[in-house]
Amino acid sequence: MNLSPLVFSGIAATLLAGILSAPACLAGESVPSGYASAARAHGIPADIFYAVALTESGKVVDRYRTRRPWPWTLNVGGKGYFYASREDAHRALRRFLAQGKRSIDIGLMQVNWRWHRDKLGDPWQALDPDHNLQVGARILASCYRERRDRWDAVGCYHAPNNRKFARRYRRNVAAHWRRITRRG
């Protein structure tokens, strides 16, 4: 199906509105449905999965300092870039790839192009929020099967071969998780 840019922009705007208008996930509120669905499909805890997304691509989205995962996020060489639209992020991603950069974290779950290109598909698909969530959930589920511990799996998601980075990352995710679940 070939959609006109105007129709596609409308679809993208509707999807983004759904992501942004999902429950705030502040203490005691439920995990937004897209995250819960991806987590359920891969047998991982939805609250932990959402906490990973907040850690990976979280952005303040309003004057109340509400933090949400942002779908049009890239991280190149440790520098985060937040774009206003999928189209803007796609142009930037193609530009980074044309420059020979390959270690680029993409989308809601900040899935790394170098290590997971086969799962991400092409650059446009990598920026599809639902696809990005599914890929991220698949990676986290794989870490869980390997590590057999939820928090070790979280560390593996970010740094499978670096215990120091994994430990620091787990602490960051746990802080979001405690806020979401009112624990700690």
DRENPA-987931 format. One record per residue (C-alpha): x, y, z; residue number from 1; residue in three letters. Coordinates in nm, 2 decimals. Example, Ala and Ser with C-alpha at 12.3 -4.5 7.8 and 13.67 -1.06 7.14 Angstrom:
DRENPA-987931
<site <1.23; -0.45; 0.78>; 1; 'ala'>;
<site <1.37; -0.11; 0.71>; 2; 'ser'>;
//
This chain:
DRENPA-987931
<site <0.00; 0.00; 0.00>; 1; 'met'>;
<site <0.14; 0.34; -0.10>; 2; 'asn'>;
<site <0.01; 0.61; 0.13>; 3; 'leu'>;
<site <0.03; 0.98; 0.04>; 4; 'ser'>;
<site <0.25; 1.19; 0.27>; 5; 'pro'>;
<site <-0.05; 1.37; 0.41>; 6; 'leu'>;
<site <-0.24; 1.05; 0.49>; 7; 'val'>;
<site <0.08; 0.90; 0.64>; 8; 'phe'>;
<site <0.14; 1.21; 0.85>; 9; 'ser'>;
<site <-0.22; 1.18; 0.99>; 10; 'gly'>;
<site <-0.16; 0.82; 1.08>; 11; 'ile'>;
<site <0.17; 0.90; 1.25>; 12; 'ala'>;
<site <0.01; 1.19; 1.44>; 13; 'ala'>;
<site <-0.27; 0.97; 1.56>; 14; 'thr'>;
<site <-0.02; 0.70; 1.68>; 15; 'leu'>;
<site <0.20; 0.96; 1.85>; 16; 'leu'>;
<site <-0.11; 1.12; 2.02>; 17; 'ala'>;
<site <-0.19; 0.77; 2.15>; 18; 'gly'>;
<site <0.16; 0.72; 2.29>; 19; 'ile'>;
<site <0.16; 1.07; 2.45>; 20; 'leu'>;
<site <-0.19; 1.06; 2.59>; 21; 'ser'>;
<site <-0.15; 0.71; 2.74>; 22; 'ala'>;
<site <-0.17; 0.71; 3.12>; 23; 'pro'>;
<site <0.11; 0.91; 3.28>; 24; 'ala'>;
<site <0.24; 0.60; 3.45>; 25; 'cys'>;
<site <0.31; 0.80; 3.76>; 26; 'leu'>;
<site <0.29; 0.61; 4.09>; 27; 'ala'>;
<site <0.01; 0.35; 4.08>; 28; 'gly'>;
<site <-0.11; 0.41; 3.72>; 29; 'glu'>;
<site <-0.11; 0.13; 3.46>; 30; 'ser'>;
<site <0.15; 0.08; 3.19>; 31; 'val'>;
<site <0.04; 0.22; 2.85>; 32; 'pro'>;
<site <-0.13; -0.05; 2.64>; 33; 'ser'>;
<site <0.13; -0.07; 2.37>; 34; 'gly'>;
<site <0.41; -0.15; 2.62>; 35; 'tyr'>;
<site <0.19; -0.39; 2.81>; 36; 'ala'>;
<site <0.10; -0.57; 2.49>; 37; 'ser'>;
<site <0.46; -0.60; 2.37>; 38; 'ala'>;
<site <0.57; -0.72; 2.71>; 39; 'ala'>;
<site <0.28; -0.98; 2.73>; 40; 'arg'>;
<site <0.37; -1.11; 2.38>; 41; 'ala'>;
<site <0.72; -1.18; 2.49>; 42; 'his'>;
<site <0.65; -1.30; 2.85>; 43; 'gly'>;
<site <0.82; -1.01; 3.03>; 44; 'ile'>;
<site <0.69; -0.79; 3.31>; 45; 'pro'>;
<site <0.52; -0.48; 3.16>; 46; 'ala'>;
<site <0.62; -0.25; 3.45>; 47; 'asp'>;
<site <0.99; -0.33; 3.40>; 48; 'ile'>;
<site <0.96; -0.30; 3.02>; 49; 'phe'>;
<site <0.81; 0.04; 3.05>; 50; 'tyr'>;
<site <1.08; 0.15; 3.30>; 51; 'ala'>;
<site <1.34; 0.04; 3.05>; 52; 'val'>;
<site <1.17; 0.25; 2.78>; 53; 'ala'>;
<site <1.16; 0.55; 3.02>; 54; 'leu'>;
<site <1.53; 0.50; 3.08>; 55; 'thr'>;
<site <1.61; 0.46; 2.71>; 56; 'glu'>;
<site <1.42; 0.74; 2.55>; 57; 'ser'>;
<site <1.24; 0.93; 2.82>; 58; 'gly'>;
<site <1.17; 1.30; 2.74>; 59; 'lys'>;
<site <0.99; 1.57; 2.94>; 60; 'val'>;
<site <0.68; 1.64; 2.73>; 61; 'val'>;
<site <0.49; 1.91; 2.91>; 62; 'asp'>;
<site <0.50; 2.19; 3.16>; 63; 'arg'>;
<site <0.43; 1.95; 3.45>; 64; 'tyr'>;
<site <0.76; 1.78; 3.37>; 65; 'arg'>;
<site <0.58; 1.46; 3.27>; 66; 'thr'>;
<site <0.84; 1.22; 3.13>; 67; 'arg'>;
<site <0.75; 0.97; 2.85>; 68; 'arg'>;
<site <0.94; 0.75; 2.62>; 69; 'pro'>;
<site <0.99; 0.95; 2.29>; 70; 'trp'>;
<site <0.95; 0.75; 1.97>; 71; 'pro'>;
<site <1.16; 0.98; 1.75>; 72; 'trp'>;
<site <1.48; 0.94; 1.95>; 73; 'thr'>;
<site <1.83; 0.86; 1.82>; 74; 'leu'>;
<site <2.15; 0.83; 2.02>; 75; 'asn'>;
<site <2.48; 0.86; 1.82>; 76; 'val'>;
<site <2.81; 0.83; 2.00>; 77; 'gly'>;
<site <2.65; 0.89; 2.34>; 78; 'gly'>;
<site <2.46; 1.20; 2.22>; 79; 'lys'>;
<site <2.08; 1.19; 2.23>; 80; 'gly'>;
<site <1.87; 1.36; 1.96>; 81; 'tyr'>;
<site <1.50; 1.41; 2.00>; 82; 'phe'>;
<site <1.30; 1.48; 1.68>; 83; 'tyr'>;
<site <0.96; 1.63; 1.63>; 84; 'ala'>;
<site <0.84; 1.36; 1.38>; 85; 'ser'>;
<site <0.92; 1.02; 1.24>; 86; 'arg'>;
<site <1.01; 1.19; 0.91>; 87; 'glu'>;
<site <1.27; 1.41; 1.08>; 88; 'asp'>;
<site <1.42; 1.12; 1.27>; 89; 'ala'>;
<site <1.43; 0.91; 0.96>; 90; 'his'>;
<site <1.61; 1.19; 0.76>; 91; 'arg'>;
<site <1.86; 1.22; 1.05>; 92; 'ala'>;
<site <1.91; 0.84; 1.07>; 93; 'leu'>;
<site <1.97; 0.81; 0.70>; 94; 'arg'>;
<site <2.22; 1.10; 0.72>; 95; 'arg'>;
<site <2.41; 0.94; 1.01>; 96; 'phe'>;
<site <2.42; 0.61; 0.82>; 97; 'leu'>;
<site <2.55; 0.78; 0.51>; 98; 'ala'>;
<site <2.83; 0.92; 0.72>; 99; 'gln'>;
<site <2.93; 0.57; 0.81>; 100; 'gly'>;
<site <2.80; 0.57; 1.16>; 101; 'lys'>;
<site <2.66; 0.23; 1.27>; 102; 'arg'>;
<site <2.64; 0.24; 1.65>; 103; 'ser'>;
<site <2.31; 0.42; 1.66>; 104; 'ile'>;
<site <2.04; 0.36; 1.92>; 105; 'asp'>;
<site <1.69; 0.40; 1.76>; 106; 'ile'>;
<site <1.34; 0.47; 1.88>; 107; 'gly'>;
<site <1.14; 0.41; 2.20>; 108; 'leu'>;
<site <1.36; 0.12; 2.31>; 109; 'met'>;
<site <1.69; 0.26; 2.17>; 110; 'gln'>;
<site <1.77; -0.06; 1.98>; 111; 'val'>;
<site <2.12; -0.04; 1.85>; 112; 'asn'>;
<site <2.15; -0.05; 1.47>; 113; 'trp'>;
<site <2.50; -0.22; 1.47>; 114; 'arg'>;
<site <2.39; -0.51; 1.69>; 115; 'trp'>;
<site <2.03; -0.55; 1.59>; 116; 'his'>;
<site <1.99; -0.44; 1.23>; 117; 'arg'>;
<site <1.86; -0.78; 1.13>; 118; 'asp'>;
<site <1.57; -0.73; 1.38>; 119; 'lys'>;
<site <1.51; -0.36; 1.31>; 120; 'leu'>;
<site <1.47; -0.40; 0.93>; 121; 'gly'>;
<site <1.52; -0.08; 0.73>; 122; 'asp'>;
<site <1.56; 0.27; 0.89>; 123; 'pro'>;
<site <1.20; 0.36; 0.84>; 124; 'trp'>;
<site <1.07; 0.04; 1.00>; 125; 'gln'>;
<site <1.32; 0.08; 1.29>; 126; 'ala'>;
<site <1.14; 0.40; 1.38>; 127; 'leu'>;
<site <0.80; 0.25; 1.38>; 128; 'asp'>;
<site <0.69; 0.26; 1.75>; 129; 'pro'>;
<site <0.51; -0.07; 1.76>; 130; 'asp'>;
<site <0.79; -0.25; 1.57>; 131; 'his'>;
<site <1.06; -0.09; 1.79>; 132; 'asn'>;
<site <0.87; -0.20; 2.11>; 133; 'leu'>;
<site <0.84; -0.56; 1.97>; 134; 'gln'>;
<site <1.21; -0.57; 1.89>; 135; 'val'>;
<site <1.30; -0.43; 2.24>; 136; 'gly'>;
<site <1.07; -0.68; 2.41>; 137; 'ala'>;
<site <1.23; -0.96; 2.21>; 138; 'arg'>;
<site <1.58; -0.85; 2.32>; 139; 'ile'>;
<site <1.48; -0.82; 2.69>; 140; 'leu'>;
<site <1.31; -1.16; 2.68>; 141; 'ala'>;
<site <1.62; -1.31; 2.53>; 142; 'ser'>;
<site <1.83; -1.16; 2.81>; 143; 'cys'>;
<site <1.58; -1.30; 3.06>; 144; 'tyr'>;
<site <1.60; -1.65; 2.92>; 145; 'arg'>;
<site <1.98; -1.63; 2.93>; 146; 'glu'>;
<site <2.01; -1.47; 3.28>; 147; 'arg'>;
<site <1.70; -1.62; 3.45>; 148; 'arg'>;
<site <1.67; -1.30; 3.67>; 149; 'asp'>;
<site <1.46; -0.99; 3.58>; 150; 'arg'>;
<site <1.72; -0.74; 3.70>; 151; 'trp'>;
<site <2.01; -0.92; 3.54>; 152; 'asp'>;
<site <1.81; -0.92; 3.22>; 153; 'ala'>;
<site <1.76; -0.54; 3.25>; 154; 'val'>;
<site <2.14; -0.50; 3.28>; 155; 'gly'>;
<site <2.19; -0.73; 2.98>; 156; 'cys'>;
<site <1.95; -0.53; 2.77>; 157; 'tyr'>;
<site <2.19; -0.23; 2.79>; 158; 'his'>;
<site <2.53; -0.38; 2.85>; 159; 'ala'>;
<site <2.54; -0.76; 2.81>; 160; 'pro'>;
<site <2.92; -0.78; 2.84>; 161; 'asn'>;
<site <3.00; -0.50; 3.09>; 162; 'asn'>;
<site <2.90; -0.56; 3.45>; 163; 'arg'>;
<site <2.98; -0.21; 3.56>; 164; 'lys'>;
<site <2.76; -0.05; 3.30>; 165; 'phe'>;
<site <2.49; -0.31; 3.35>; 166; 'ala'>;
<site <2.48; -0.24; 3.72>; 167; 'arg'>;
<site <2.45; 0.14; 3.67>; 168; 'arg'>;
<site <2.18; 0.09; 3.41>; 169; 'tyr'>;
<site <1.98; -0.14; 3.64>; 170; 'arg'>;
<site <1.98; 0.13; 3.91>; 171; 'arg'>;
<site <1.85; 0.38; 3.66>; 172; 'asn'>;
<site <1.57; 0.15; 3.54>; 173; 'val'>;
<site <1.49; 0.05; 3.90>; 174; 'ala'>;
<site <1.44; 0.42; 3.99>; 175; 'ala'>;
<site <1.18; 0.45; 3.72>; 176; 'his'>;
<site <1.02; 0.12; 3.81>; 177; 'trp'>;
<site <0.99; 0.22; 4.18>; 178; 'arg'>;
<site <0.81; 0.54; 4.08>; 179; 'arg'>;
<site <0.58; 0.35; 3.84>; 180; 'ile'>;
<site <0.49; 0.08; 4.10>; 181; 'thr'>;
<site <0.52; 0.29; 4.42>; 182; 'arg'>;
<site <0.79; 0.06; 4.55>; 183; 'arg'>;
<site <1.08; 0.20; 4.76>; 184; 'gly'>;
//
